[in-house]
Amino acid sequence: MTIKSSQTLVSEALKEIKTVSSEQAHEMFSNNQCNLIDIRDIRELEREGRIDNSFHIPRGMLEFWLDPDSPYFKEGKLDMKKEMVLFCAGGLRSALAAKTLKDMGFEKVSHIDGGFGKLKDSKFKIT
């Protein structure tokens, strides 16, 4: 049996999704053009902090919370007309998650290059 490596999956995802810089994400966020979604584990948020006014949706629940047909759908939590801008700690999980949202049919999806590691050194407020 041959399996694809996680590196291969991320490389393939990066070819299909939109990647934005922390600066681009800050501009979109400041102009109220996106939902900034933190997909890190709750323990990472507690340890590292979080971006003020971002949404936390754990990676394991992302598809379920954004699927209107799922019993776990979070009605009214996000503006579904805005771009979904995802980030994780370094940009690998968010790349895979962004591809999954595209596969689900979301058209306005991107992820932040470098993840929270880059966001900490940007204009975003950390709480």
BALO-745483 format. One record per atom (N, C-alpha, C): atom name; residue number from 1; chain; residue in three letters; x, y, z. Coordinates in pm, 1 decimal. Layout:
N
+------+------+-------+------+----------+----------+----------+
! name ! resi ! chain ! resn !     east !    north !       up !
+------+------+-------+------+----------+----------+----------+
!   CA !  NUM !     A !  ALA !        X !        Y !        Z !
...
+------+------+-------+------+----------+----------+----------+
END
This chain:
127
+------+------+-------+------+----------+----------+----------+
! name ! resi ! chain ! resn !     east !    north !       up !
+------+------+-------+------+----------+----------+----------+
!    N !    1 !     A !  MET !     84.8 !   -118.1 !      0.0 !
!   CA !    1 !     A !  MET !      0.0 !      0.0 !      0.0 !
!    C !    1 !     A !  MET !     88.9 !    123.8 !      0.0 !
!    N !    2 !     A !  THR !     55.5 !    215.7 !    -88.7 !
!   CA !    2 !     A !  THR !    126.7 !    342.2 !    -94.3 !
!    C !    2 !     A !  THR !     33.1 !    452.5 !    -47.0 !
!    N !    3 !     A !  ILE !     81.2 !    531.6 !     47.2 !
!   CA !    3 !     A !  ILE !      0.2 !    643.4 !     94.0 !
!    C !    3 !     A !  ILE !     69.4 !    774.2 !     58.2 !
!    N !    4 !     A !  LYS !     -9.1 !    878.8 !     42.0 !
!   CA !    4 !     A !  LYS !     46.8 !   1011.6 !     18.3 !
!    C !    4 !     A !  LYS !     95.9 !   1065.7 !    151.5 !
!    N !    5 !     A !  SER !    208.5 !   1130.5 !    148.2 !
!   CA !    5 !     A !  SER !    260.3 !   1191.4 !    270.3 !
!    C !    5 !     A !  SER !    183.2 !   1319.4 !    300.9 !
!    N !    6 !     A !  SER !    191.2 !   1361.7 !    424.8 !
!   CA !    6 !     A !  SER !    126.5 !   1488.1 !    461.4 !
!    C !    6 !     A !  SER !    188.5 !   1603.1 !    383.1 !
!    N !    7 !     A !  GLN !    319.4 !   1596.0 !    356.5 !
!   CA !    7 !     A !  GLN !    385.7 !   1700.0 !    276.9 !
!    C !    7 !     A !  GLN !    327.7 !   1706.1 !    136.6 !
!    N !    8 !     A !  THR !    300.2 !   1590.1 !     77.2 !
!   CA !    8 !     A !  THR !    241.5 !   1585.5 !    -56.7 !
!    C !    8 !     A !  THR !    101.7 !   1646.4 !    -54.9 !
!    N !    9 !     A !  LEU !     22.5 !   1611.7 !     45.3 !
!   CA !    9 !     A !  LEU !   -112.8 !   1666.8 !     55.6 !
!    C !    9 !     A !  LEU !   -108.7 !   1819.0 !     67.2 !
!    N !   10 !     A !  VAL !    -18.7 !   1870.9 !    149.5 !
!   CA !   10 !     A !  VAL !     -7.0 !   2016.5 !    164.8 !
!    C !   10 !     A !  VAL !     37.7 !   2079.8 !     33.4 !
!    N !   11 !     A !  SER !    137.4 !   2020.7 !    -33.4 !
!   CA !   11 !     A !  SER !    185.2 !   2074.0 !   -161.8 !
!    C !   11 !     A !  SER !     73.5 !   2078.6 !   -264.8 !
!    N !   12 !     A !  GLU !     -5.8 !   1972.5 !   -271.2 !
!   CA !   12 !     A !  GLU !   -118.0 !   1968.8 !   -364.7 !
!    C !   12 !     A !  GLU !   -222.2 !   2075.2 !   -329.2 !
!    N !   13 !     A !  ALA !   -250.7 !   2089.8 !   -200.7 !
!   CA !   13 !     A !  ALA !   -348.6 !   2189.6 !   -156.7 !
!    C !   13 !     A !  ALA !   -303.0 !   2330.1 !   -193.5 !
!    N !   14 !     A !  LEU !   -174.6 !   2358.4 !   -173.0 !
!   CA !   14 !     A !  LEU !   -122.1 !   2492.4 !   -200.7 !
!    C !   14 !     A !  LEU !   -135.1 !   2531.7 !   -347.7 !
!    N !   15 !     A !  LYS !   -140.5 !   2432.6 !   -435.9 !
!   CA !   15 !     A !  LYS !   -157.4 !   2460.7 !   -579.1 !
!    C !   15 !     A !  LYS !   -301.4 !   2499.9 !   -612.0 !
!    N !   16 !     A !  GLU !   -394.3 !   2464.4 !   -524.1 !
!   CA !   16 !     A !  GLU !   -536.4 !   2484.7 !   -553.1 !
!    C !   16 !     A !  GLU !   -601.5 !   2596.6 !   -472.9 !
!    N !   17 !     A !  ILE !   -534.5 !   2644.6 !   -369.7 !
!   CA !   17 !     A !  ILE !   -597.1 !   2742.7 !   -281.8 !
!    C !   17 !     A !  ILE !   -527.1 !   2877.8 !   -291.1 !
!    N !   18 !     A !  LYS !   -595.0 !   2977.5 !   -241.1 !
!   CA !   18 !     A !  LYS !   -540.1 !   3112.5 !   -235.3 !
!    C !   18 !     A !  LYS !   -463.9 !   3127.7 !   -103.5 !
!    N !   19 !     A !  THR !   -342.2 !   3178.3 !   -113.0 !
!   CA !   19 !     A !  THR !   -260.8 !   3205.0 !      4.9 !
!    C !   19 !     A !  THR !   -243.7 !   3355.5 !     17.5 !
!    N !   20 !     A !  VAL !   -265.9 !   3407.6 !    137.5 !
!   CA !   20 !     A !  VAL !   -248.6 !   3551.2 !    161.7 !
!    C !   20 !     A !  VAL !   -142.2 !   3572.1 !    268.6 !
!    N !   21 !     A !  SER !    -80.7 !   3688.2 !    264.6 !
!   CA !   21 !     A !  SER !     18.4 !   3724.2 !    366.4 !
!    C !   21 !     A !  SER !    -53.3 !   3777.9 !    489.7 !
!    N !   22 !     A !  SER !     18.7 !   3790.1 !    600.1 !
!   CA !   22 !     A !  SER !    -41.8 !   3847.2 !    720.5 !
!    C !   22 !     A !  SER !    -85.2 !   3991.1 !    694.5 !
!    N !   23 !     A !  GLU !    -10.2 !   4063.4 !    611.2 !
!   CA !   23 !     A !  GLU !    -46.0 !   4201.7 !    578.3 !
!    C !   23 !     A !  GLU !   -176.1 !   4207.2 !    497.4 !
!    N !   24 !     A !  GLN !   -188.7 !   4119.8 !    398.4 !
!   CA !   24 !     A !  GLN !   -311.6 !   4114.7 !    319.0 !
!    C !   24 !     A !  GLN !   -430.6 !   4077.5 !    408.0 !
!    N !   25 !     A !  ALA !   -409.1 !   3981.0 !    497.3 !
!   CA !   25 !     A !  ALA !   -516.3 !   3938.1 !    587.6 !
!    C !   25 !     A !  ALA !   -558.1 !   4053.6 !    677.5 !
!    N !   26 !     A !  HIS !   -461.3 !   4130.1 !    726.6 !
!   CA !   26 !     A !  HIS !   -493.1 !   4243.1 !    814.9 !
!    C !   26 !     A !  HIS !   -575.0 !   4348.0 !    740.2 !
!    N !   27 !     A !  GLU !   -540.6 !   4373.0 !    615.4 !
!   CA !   27 !     A !  GLU !   -615.0 !   4470.4 !    535.3 !
!    C !   27 !     A !  GLU !   -759.2 !   4423.5 !    513.8 !
!    N !   28 !     A !  MET !   -776.9 !   4296.5 !    478.3 !
!   CA !   28 !     A !  MET !   -911.4 !   4241.6 !    458.5 !
!    C !   28 !     A !  MET !   -992.2 !   4247.0 !    588.1 !
!    N !   29 !     A !  PHE !   -927.2 !   4210.8 !    698.3 !
!   CA !   29 !     A !  PHE !   -991.7 !   4207.5 !    829.1 !
!    C !   29 !     A !  PHE !  -1031.1 !   4349.0 !    872.0 !
!    N !   30 !     A !  SER !   -941.0 !   4443.9 !    853.0 !
!   CA !   30 !     A !  SER !   -966.8 !   4583.7 !    890.2 !
!    C !   30 !     A !  SER !  -1080.4 !   4644.0 !    809.3 !
!    N !   31 !     A !  ASN !  -1094.3 !   4599.0 !    685.7 !
!   CA !   31 !     A !  ASN !  -1200.1 !   4648.5 !    597.6 !
!    C !   31 !     A !  ASN !  -1327.5 !   4564.9 !    605.7 !
!    N !   32 !     A !  ASN !  -1334.9 !   4476.7 !    704.7 !
!   CA !   32 !     A !  ASN !  -1453.3 !   4393.3 !    729.7 !
!    C !   32 !     A !  ASN !  -1491.6 !   4309.5 !    607.0 !
!    N !   33 !     A !  GLN !  -1390.6 !   4255.5 !    538.5 !
!   CA !   33 !     A !  GLN !  -1413.9 !   4178.0 !    416.9 !
!    C !   33 !     A !  GLN !  -1400.0 !   4027.8 !    437.3 !
!    N !   34 !     A !  CYS !  -1368.5 !   3984.0 !    558.9 !
!   CA !   34 !     A !  CYS !  -1345.2 !   3840.8 !    577.6 !
!    C !   34 !     A !  CYS !  -1383.9 !   3796.0 !    717.1 !
!    N !   35 !     A !  ASN !  -1398.6 !   3664.8 !    727.7 !
!   CA !   35 !     A !  ASN !  -1408.1 !   3596.0 !    856.0 !
!    C !   35 !     A !  ASN !  -1268.5 !   3541.4 !    882.8 !
!    N !   36 !     A !  LEU !  -1203.8 !   3587.5 !    986.7 !
!   CA !   36 !     A !  LEU !  -1071.3 !   3538.6 !   1022.3 !
!    C !   36 !     A !  LEU !  -1090.1 !   3420.8 !   1116.6 !
!    N !   37 !     A !  ILE !  -1051.9 !   3301.2 !   1068.8 !
!   CA !   37 !     A !  ILE !  -1083.4 !   3177.0 !   1140.7 !
!    C !   37 !     A !  ILE !   -956.6 !   3107.9 !   1187.8 !
!    N !   38 !     A !  ASP !   -945.8 !   3094.9 !   1317.4 !
!   CA !   38 !     A !  ASP !   -833.6 !   3028.5 !   1383.9 !
!    C !   38 !     A !  ASP !   -871.2 !   2882.4 !   1402.6 !
!    N !   39 !     A !  ILE !   -799.0 !   2792.5 !   1336.5 !
!   CA !   39 !     A !  ILE !   -834.9 !   2650.0 !   1345.3 !
!    C !   39 !     A !  ILE !   -744.4 !   2573.1 !   1441.9 !
!    N !   40 !     A !  ARG !   -662.6 !   2645.6 !   1519.1 !
!   CA !   40 !     A !  ARG !   -574.0 !   2577.2 !   1613.9 !
!    C !   40 !     A !  ARG !   -654.1 !   2511.1 !   1725.6 !
!    N !   41 !     A !  ASP !   -590.6 !   2418.4 !   1791.3 !
!   CA !   41 !     A !  ASP !   -647.3 !   2349.7 !   1906.6 !
!    C !   41 !     A !  ASP !   -662.5 !   2449.6 !   2021.7 !
!    N !   42 !     A !  ILE !   -761.6 !   2429.3 !   2106.5 !
!   CA !   42 !     A !  ILE !   -787.4 !   2520.3 !   2218.3 !
!    C !   42 !     A !  ILE !   -663.7 !   2535.7 !   2308.0 !
!    N !   43 !     A !  ARG !   -586.0 !   2429.2 !   2322.4 !
!   CA !   43 !     A !  ARG !   -464.8 !   2437.3 !   2405.9 !
!    C !   43 !     A !  ARG !   -362.3 !   2532.8 !   2344.6 !
!    N !   44 !     A !  GLU !   -357.2 !   2540.1 !   2212.1 !
!   CA !   44 !     A !  GLU !   -266.0 !   2633.7 !   2146.1 !
!    C !   44 !     A !  GLU !   -308.9 !   2777.9 !   2172.4 !
!    N !   45 !     A !  LEU !   -438.8 !   2803.0 !   2170.2 !
!   CA !   45 !     A !  LEU !   -489.4 !   2937.3 !   2198.2 !
!    C !   45 !     A !  LEU !   -456.6 !   2977.0 !   2341.9 !
!    N !   46 !     A !  GLU !   -477.7 !   2884.8 !   2434.8 !
!   CA !   46 !     A !  GLU !   -449.6 !   2913.7 !   2575.2 !
!    C !   46 !     A !  GLU !   -301.5 !   2941.0 !   2597.9 !
!    N !   47 !     A !  ARG !   -216.3 !   2869.3 !   2526.5 !
!   CA !   47 !     A !  ARG !    -71.4 !   2881.8 !   2543.9 !
!    C !   47 !     A !  ARG !    -14.0 !   3004.4 !   2471.7 !
!    N !   48 !     A !  GLU !    -59.8 !   3028.4 !   2349.2 !
!   CA !   48 !     A !  GLU !      1.7 !   3130.6 !   2262.9 !
!    C !   48 !     A !  GLU !    -75.8 !   3261.1 !   2254.8 !
!    N !   49 !     A !  GLY !   -204.8 !   3258.4 !   2290.1 !
!   CA !   49 !     A !  GLY !   -289.8 !   3375.4 !   2270.5 !
!    C !   49 !     A !  GLY !   -371.0 !   3361.3 !   2143.9 !
!    N !   50 !     A !  ARG !   -454.5 !   3461.2 !   2120.1 !
!   CA !   50 !     A !  ARG !   -540.2 !   3457.2 !   2002.4 !
!    C !   50 !     A !  ARG !   -548.7 !   3594.6 !   1939.7 !
!    N !   51 !     A !  ILE !   -590.0 !   3598.0 !   1814.2 !
!   CA !   51 !     A !  ILE !   -609.6 !   3724.4 !   1743.4 !
!    C !   51 !     A !  ILE !   -743.2 !   3781.9 !   1789.7 !
!    N !   52 !     A !  ASP !   -739.4 !   3906.5 !   1836.1 !
!   CA !   52 !     A !  ASP !   -859.6 !   3973.0 !   1883.1 !
!    C !   52 !     A !  ASP !   -965.7 !   3974.5 !   1772.7 !
!    N !   53 !     A !  ASN !  -1086.5 !   3935.6 !   1807.3 !
!   CA !   53 !     A !  ASN !  -1203.0 !   3933.7 !   1717.5 !
!    C !   53 !     A !  ASN !  -1196.6 !   3828.7 !   1606.5 !
!    N !   54 !     A !  SER !  -1106.4 !   3731.6 !   1618.8 !
!   CA !   54 !     A !  SER !  -1107.7 !   3620.3 !   1523.4 !
!    C !   54 !     A !  SER !  -1206.7 !   3515.5 !   1574.5 !
!    N !   55 !     A !  PHE !  -1245.9 !   3426.9 !   1485.7 !
!   CA !   55 !     A !  PHE !  -1335.1 !   3316.7 !   1522.8 !
!    C !   55 !     A !  PHE !  -1249.8 !   3192.8 !   1547.3 !
!    N !   56 !     A !  HIS !  -1281.1 !   3120.4 !   1652.9 !
!   CA !   56 !     A !  HIS !  -1210.8 !   2994.7 !   1676.0 !
!    C !   56 !     A !  HIS !  -1302.4 !   2880.2 !   1634.1 !
!    N !   57 !     A !  ILE !  -1255.5 !   2804.3 !   1535.4 !
!   CA !   57 !     A !  ILE !  -1324.6 !   2682.4 !   1494.2 !
!    C !   57 !     A !  ILE !  -1218.2 !   2573.2 !   1489.5 !
!    N !   58 !     A !  PRO !  -1220.0 !   2480.5 !   1585.9 !
!   CA !   58 !     A !  PRO !  -1117.1 !   2375.7 !   1586.4 !
!    C !   58 !     A !  PRO !  -1114.3 !   2300.6 !   1453.2 !
!    N !   59 !     A !  ARG !   -996.0 !   2266.2 !   1407.1 !
!   CA !   59 !     A !  ARG !   -979.7 !   2198.4 !   1277.9 !
!    C !   59 !     A !  ARG !  -1071.6 !   2077.6 !   1264.7 !
!    N !   60 !     A !  GLY !  -1086.5 !   2002.7 !   1369.8 !
!   CA !   60 !     A !  GLY !  -1168.5 !   1881.8 !   1364.4 !
!    C !   60 !     A !  GLY !  -1317.6 !   1907.2 !   1347.3 !
!    N !   61 !     A !  MET !  -1361.6 !   2031.9 !   1370.0 !
!   CA !   61 !     A !  MET !  -1504.0 !   2063.7 !   1359.8 !
!    C !   61 !     A !  MET !  -1537.4 !   2155.5 !   1242.5 !
!    N !   62 !     A !  LEU !  -1436.5 !   2201.3 !   1169.9 !
!   CA !   62 !     A !  LEU !  -1454.9 !   2302.7 !   1066.6 !
!    C !   62 !     A !  LEU !  -1565.2 !   2267.9 !    966.8 !
!    N !   63 !     A !  GLU !  -1555.3 !   2152.4 !    904.7 !
!   CA !   63 !     A !  GLU !  -1652.9 !   2113.4 !    802.8 !
!    C !   63 !     A !  GLU !  -1793.6 !   2104.0 !    860.9 !
!    N !   64 !     A !  PHE !  -1804.4 !   2055.8 !    983.4 !
!   CA !   64 !     A !  PHE !  -1934.5 !   2036.6 !   1046.7 !
!    C !   64 !     A !  PHE !  -1998.0 !   2169.3 !   1087.3 !
!    N !   65 !     A !  TRP !  -1917.2 !   2261.8 !   1140.0 !
!   CA !   65 !     A !  TRP !  -1969.1 !   2391.9 !   1183.7 !
!    C !   65 !     A !  TRP !  -2009.7 !   2479.8 !   1066.0 !
!    N !   66 !     A !  LEU !  -1951.4 !   2455.1 !    946.5 !
!   CA !   66 !     A !  LEU !  -1982.1 !   2537.8 !    830.1 !
!    C !   66 !     A !  LEU !  -2080.1 !   2473.1 !    732.7 !
!    N !   67 !     A !  ASP !  -2124.1 !   2353.3 !    761.0 !
!   CA !   67 !     A !  ASP !  -2219.3 !   2282.3 !    675.3 !
!    C !   67 !     A !  ASP !  -2361.2 !   2304.8 !    727.4 !
!    N !   68 !     A !  PRO !  -2444.6 !   2380.8 !    652.4 !
!   CA !   68 !     A !  PRO !  -2580.7 !   2408.9 !    698.9 !
!    C !   68 !     A !  PRO !  -2664.7 !   2283.6 !    723.2 !
!    N !   69 !     A !  ASP !  -2628.0 !   2170.3 !    662.9 !
!   CA !   69 !     A !  ASP !  -2703.0 !   2046.3 !    682.6 !
!    C !   69 !     A !  ASP !  -2653.9 !   1963.5 !    801.1 !
!    N !   70 !     A !  SER !  -2547.2 !   2009.1 !    865.3 !
!   CA !   70 !     A !  SER !  -2491.0 !   1936.0 !    978.8 !
!    C !   70 !     A !  SER !  -2562.9 !   1975.2 !   1107.9 !
!    N !   71 !     A !  PRO !  -2583.6 !   1878.9 !   1197.3 !
!   CA !   71 !     A !  PRO !  -2643.2 !   1913.3 !   1327.5 !
!    C !   71 !     A !  PRO !  -2551.1 !   2003.3 !   1410.3 !
!    N !   72 !     A !  TYR !  -2424.2 !   2016.0 !   1370.5 !
!   CA !   72 !     A !  TYR !  -2327.4 !   2098.9 !   1442.6 !
!    C !   72 !     A !  TYR !  -2312.8 !   2238.4 !   1382.2 !
!    N !   73 !     A !  PHE !  -2390.6 !   2268.7 !   1275.7 !
!   CA !   73 !     A !  PHE !  -2382.4 !   2398.2 !   1207.5 !
!    C !   73 !     A !  PHE !  -2401.0 !   2512.3 !   1306.6 !
!    N !   74 !     A !  LYS !  -2313.0 !   2611.3 !   1297.3 !
!   CA !   74 !     A !  LYS !  -2318.9 !   2727.2 !   1386.3 !
!    C !   74 !     A !  LYS !  -2389.0 !   2842.4 !   1313.0 !
!    N !   75 !     A !  GLU !  -2518.5 !   2840.2 !   1316.9 !
!   CA !   75 !     A !  GLU !  -2601.8 !   2941.4 !   1249.3 !
!    C !   75 !     A !  GLU !  -2567.0 !   3080.8 !   1299.3 !
!    N !   76 !     A !  GLY !  -2541.0 !   3170.5 !   1205.6 !
!   CA !   76 !     A !  GLY !  -2517.0 !   3309.8 !   1240.3 !
!    C !   76 !     A !  GLY !  -2380.1 !   3340.8 !   1296.7 !
!    N !   77 !     A !  LYS !  -2295.2 !   3240.9 !   1313.0 !
!   CA !   77 !     A !  LYS !  -2162.4 !   3264.5 !   1370.6 !
!    C !   77 !     A !  LYS !  -2073.4 !   3342.4 !   1274.0 !
!    N !   78 !     A !  LEU !  -2080.9 !   3308.0 !   1145.8 !
!   CA !   78 !     A !  LEU !  -1997.9 !   3372.4 !   1043.7 !
!    C !   78 !     A !  LEU !  -2085.5 !   3436.3 !    937.9 !
!    N !   79 !     A !  ASP !  -2030.3 !   3535.8 !    869.3 !
!   CA !   79 !     A !  ASP !  -2097.5 !   3593.5 !    752.9 !
!    C !   79 !     A !  ASP !  -2055.6 !   3508.8 !    633.5 !
!    N !   80 !     A !  MET !  -2145.5 !   3424.2 !    586.8 !
!   CA !   80 !     A !  MET !  -2113.7 !   3327.7 !    482.6 !
!    C !   80 !     A !  MET !  -2085.9 !   3392.9 !    347.2 !
!    N !   81 !     A !  LYS !  -2112.2 !   3522.0 !    333.9 !
!   CA !   81 !     A !  LYS !  -2086.4 !   3592.1 !    208.2 !
!    C !   81 !     A !  LYS !  -1943.1 !   3644.7 !    201.7 !
!    N !   82 !     A !  LYS !  -1877.3 !   3651.4 !    315.9 !
!   CA !   82 !     A !  LYS !  -1739.9 !   3703.2 !    321.5 !
!    C !   82 !     A !  LYS !  -1639.0 !   3591.6 !    297.6 !
!    N !   83 !     A !  GLU !  -1517.9 !   3630.8 !    262.7 !
!   CA !   83 !     A !  GLU !  -1411.1 !   3533.3 !    244.5 !
!    C !   83 !     A !  GLU !  -1377.5 !   3465.9 !    377.8 !
!    N !   84 !     A !  MET !  -1352.3 !   3336.7 !    372.1 !
!   CA !   84 !     A !  MET !  -1309.1 !   3260.4 !    488.8 !
!    C !   84 !     A !  MET !  -1156.3 !   3259.2 !    484.7 !
!    N !   85 !     A !  VAL !  -1093.5 !   3327.9 !    579.8 !
!   CA !   85 !     A !  VAL !   -947.3 !   3333.9 !    585.6 !
!    C !   85 !     A !  VAL !   -904.0 !   3251.0 !    705.9 !
!    N !   86 !     A !  LEU !   -840.1 !   3137.8 !    677.2 !
!   CA !   86 !     A !  LEU !   -802.6 !   3041.7 !    780.2 !
!    C !   86 !     A !  LEU !   -657.0 !   3057.1 !    820.7 !
!    N !   87 !     A !  PHE !   -629.9 !   3027.8 !    947.5 !
!   CA !   87 !     A !  PHE !   -490.9 !   3017.9 !    990.7 !
!    C !   87 !     A !  PHE !   -477.7 !   2915.5 !   1102.0 !
!    N !   88 !     A !  CYS !   -358.0 !   2857.5 !   1109.1 !
!   CA !   88 !     A !  CYS !   -321.9 !   2764.4 !   1215.9 !
!    C !   88 !     A !  CYS !   -191.4 !   2816.0 !   1274.7 !
!    N !   89 !     A !  ALA !   -109.1 !   2730.6 !   1330.3 !
!   CA !   89 !     A !  ALA !     16.2 !   2776.8 !   1390.0 !
!    C !   89 !     A !  ALA !    118.4 !   2818.1 !   1284.3 !
!    N !   90 !     A !  GLY !    133.0 !   2735.5 !   1179.7 !
!   CA !   90 !     A !  GLY !    236.6 !   2763.2 !   1081.5 !
!    C !   90 !     A !  GLY !    192.7 !   2765.3 !    936.3 !
!    N !   91 !     A !  GLY !     70.2 !   2724.5 !    908.5 !
!   CA !   91 !     A !  GLY !     18.4 !   2730.4 !    772.4 !
!    C !   91 !     A !  GLY !     -4.6 !   2597.1 !    704.8 !
!    N !   92 !     A !  LEU !     27.8 !   2485.9 !    770.2 !
!   CA !   92 !     A !  LEU !      8.0 !   2355.3 !    707.3 !
!    C !   92 !     A !  LEU !   -135.9 !   2306.9 !    722.1 !
!    N !   93 !     A !  ARG !   -185.9 !   2306.0 !    843.8 !
!   CA !   93 !     A !  ARG !   -324.9 !   2262.2 !    866.6 !
!    C !   93 !     A !  ARG !   -424.0 !   2352.9 !    795.2 !
!    N !   94 !     A !  SER !   -394.2 !   2483.7 !    795.3 !
!   CA !   94 !     A !  SER !   -487.3 !   2577.3 !    730.7 !
!    C !   94 !     A !  SER !   -489.3 !   2558.0 !    579.5 !
!    N !   95 !     A !  ALA !   -377.9 !   2517.2 !    520.5 !
!   CA !   95 !     A !  ALA !   -376.5 !   2488.3 !    376.4 !
!    C !   95 !     A !  ALA !   -468.7 !   2370.3 !    346.5 !
!    N !   96 !     A !  LEU !   -457.9 !   2265.2 !    425.1 !
!   CA !   96 !     A !  LEU !   -544.7 !   2148.3 !    405.9 !
!    C !   96 !     A !  LEU !   -690.7 !   2183.4 !    431.2 !
!    N !   97 !     A !  ALA !   -714.6 !   2264.1 !    534.3 !
!   CA !   97 !     A !  ALA !   -851.6 !   2302.8 !    568.2 !
!    C !   97 !     A !  ALA !   -912.0 !   2391.2 !    459.6 !
!    N !   98 !     A !  ALA !   -833.5 !   2481.8 !    403.8 !
!   CA !   98 !     A !  ALA !   -883.0 !   2568.9 !    297.0 !
!    C !   98 !     A !  ALA !   -921.2 !   2485.6 !    175.2 !
!    N !   99 !     A !  LYS !   -839.9 !   2386.0 !    142.7 !
!   CA !   99 !     A !  LYS !   -871.8 !   2297.9 !     29.3 !
!    C !   99 !     A !  LYS !  -1002.3 !   2222.8 !     56.2 !
!    N !  100 !     A !  THR !  -1020.4 !   2177.0 !    177.4 !
!   CA !  100 !     A !  THR !  -1142.9 !   2105.7 !    212.0 !
!    C !  100 !     A !  THR !  -1264.9 !   2196.2 !    195.2 !
!    N !  101 !     A !  LEU !  -1254.0 !   2322.2 !    239.2 !
!   CA !  101 !     A !  LEU !  -1367.2 !   2414.2 !    222.1 !
!    C !  101 !     A !  LEU !  -1395.3 !   2439.5 !     74.8 !
!    N !  102 !     A !  LYS !  -1289.3 !   2449.2 !     -6.8 !
!   CA !  102 !     A !  LYS !  -1309.4 !   2462.4 !   -152.1 !
!    C !  102 !     A !  LYS !  -1380.2 !   2338.6 !   -205.7 !
!    N !  103 !     A !  ASP !  -1338.0 !   2220.5 !   -159.8 !
!   CA !  103 !     A !  ASP !  -1401.3 !   2095.3 !   -202.5 !
!    C !  103 !     A !  ASP !  -1549.4 !   2092.2 !   -163.7 !
!    N !  104 !     A !  MET !  -1583.3 !   2158.5 !    -52.6 !
!   CA !  104 !     A !  MET !  -1722.2 !   2164.0 !     -6.7 !
!    C !  104 !     A !  MET !  -1805.6 !   2259.1 !    -92.1 !
!    N !  105 !     A !  GLY !  -1738.2 !   2349.0 !   -165.4 !
!   CA !  105 !     A !  GLY !  -1811.5 !   2442.9 !   -249.6 !
!    C !  105 !     A !  GLY !  -1794.1 !   2588.8 !   -211.9 !
!    N !  106 !     A !  PHE !  -1720.6 !   2615.8 !   -105.8 !
!   CA !  106 !     A !  PHE !  -1693.0 !   2754.9 !    -70.5 !
!    C !  106 !     A !  PHE !  -1599.2 !   2813.2 !   -175.6 !
!    N !  107 !     A !  GLU !  -1634.4 !   2928.6 !   -228.6 !
!   CA !  107 !     A !  GLU !  -1553.5 !   2988.5 !   -334.2 !
!    C !  107 !     A !  GLU !  -1453.0 !   3088.9 !   -280.1 !
!    N !  108 !     A !  LYS !  -1492.6 !   3162.3 !   -176.6 !
!   CA !  108 !     A !  LYS !  -1404.5 !   3265.5 !   -120.8 !
!    C !  108 !     A !  LYS !  -1335.5 !   3209.4 !      3.5 !
!    N !  109 !     A !  VAL !  -1223.5 !   3143.4 !    -21.1 !
!   CA !  109 !     A !  VAL !  -1147.3 !   3078.2 !     86.1 !
!    C !  109 !     A !  VAL !   -999.1 !   3106.4 !     64.0 !
!    N !  110 !     A !  SER !   -928.7 !   3134.2 !    171.7 !
!   CA !  110 !     A !  SER !   -783.0 !   3148.2 !    163.1 !
!    C !  110 !     A !  SER !   -722.7 !   3107.3 !    297.0 !
!    N !  111 !     A !  HIS !   -591.5 !   3098.5 !    297.3 !
!   CA !  111 !     A !  HIS !   -522.9 !   3070.7 !    423.3 !
!    C !  111 !     A !  HIS !   -402.7 !   3163.6 !    432.5 !
!    N !  112 !     A !  ILE !   -356.7 !   3184.1 !    555.2 !
!   CA !  112 !     A !  ILE !   -249.3 !   3279.4 !    580.5 !
!    C !  112 !     A !  ILE !   -114.8 !   3207.7 !    582.4 !
!    N !  113 !     A !  ASP !    -26.6 !   3252.4 !    495.3 !
!   CA !  113 !     A !  ASP !    108.5 !   3198.1 !    487.6 !
!    C !  113 !     A !  ASP !    180.4 !   3223.1 !    619.8 !
!    N !  114 !     A !  GLY !    231.3 !   3117.1 !    680.2 !
!   CA !  114 !     A !  GLY !    305.3 !   3131.0 !    805.7 !
!    C !  114 !     A !  GLY !    220.1 !   3128.4 !    930.3 !
!    N !  115 !     A !  GLY !     88.6 !   3130.5 !    914.8 !
!   CA !  115 !     A !  GLY !     -3.9 !   3115.3 !   1025.9 !
!    C !  115 !     A !  GLY !     15.9 !   3212.0 !   1141.3 !
!    N !  116 !     A !  PHE !    -17.2 !   3165.3 !   1260.0 !
!   CA !  116 !     A !  PHE !    -11.4 !   3248.4 !   1380.3 !
!    C !  116 !     A !  PHE !    130.6 !   3296.6 !   1406.4 !
!    N !  117 !     A !  GLY !    228.8 !   3216.6 !   1367.0 !
!   CA !  117 !     A !  GLY !    368.8 !   3259.0 !   1383.3 !
!    C !  117 !     A !  GLY !    395.0 !   3392.5 !   1315.9 !
!    N !  118 !     A !  LYS !    339.6 !   3412.9 !   1196.3 !
!   CA !  118 !     A !  LYS !    353.1 !   3541.1 !   1124.6 !
!    C !  118 !     A !  LYS !    258.4 !   3646.3 !   1181.4 !
!    N !  119 !     A !  LEU !    140.9 !   3605.7 !   1220.5 !
!   CA !  119 !     A !  LEU !     42.5 !   3701.7 !   1270.7 !
!    C !  119 !     A !  LEU !     88.9 !   3768.4 !   1399.0 !
!    N !  120 !     A !  LYS !    163.8 !   3695.0 !   1481.5 !
!   CA !  120 !     A !  LYS !    214.0 !   3752.6 !   1606.6 !
!    C !  120 !     A !  LYS !    303.1 !   3873.9 !   1580.9 !
!    N !  121 !     A !  ASP !    371.3 !   3873.9 !   1466.2 !
!   CA !  121 !     A !  ASP !    464.3 !   3981.8 !   1432.8 !
!    C !  121 !     A !  ASP !    402.6 !   4082.3 !   1336.5 !
!    N !  122 !     A !  SER !    269.6 !   4088.0 !   1330.1 !
!   CA !  122 !     A !  SER !    201.2 !   4178.7 !   1237.6 !
!    C !  122 !     A !  SER !    120.9 !   4280.0 !   1315.7 !
!    N !  123 !     A !  LYS !     31.0 !   4348.2 !   1246.7 !
!   CA !  123 !     A !  LYS !    -51.8 !   4454.9 !   1307.0 !
!    C !  123 !     A !  LYS !   -169.3 !   4400.8 !   1387.8 !
!    N !  124 !     A !  PHE !   -192.6 !   4270.8 !   1383.1 !
!   CA !  124 !     A !  PHE !   -304.7 !   4214.2 !   1457.2 !
!    C !  124 !     A !  PHE !   -282.8 !   4226.0 !   1607.7 !
!    N !  125 !     A !  LYS !   -392.5 !   4247.4 !   1680.5 !
!   CA !  125 !     A !  LYS !   -385.5 !   4254.3 !   1826.3 !
!    C !  125 !     A !  LYS !   -401.4 !   4112.8 !   1883.7 !
!    N !  126 !     A !  ILE !   -306.2 !   4074.7 !   1967.5 !
!   CA !  126 !     A !  ILE !   -308.7 !   3942.7 !   2031.9 !
!    C !  126 !     A !  ILE !   -367.1 !   3958.1 !   2172.0 !
!    N !  127 !     A !  THR !   -463.2 !   3872.7 !   2205.9 !
!   CA !  127 !     A !  THR !   -521.2 !   3878.2 !   2341.1 !
!    C !  127 !     A !  THR !   -493.4 !   3750.1 !   2415.5 !
+------+------+-------+------+----------+----------+----------+
END
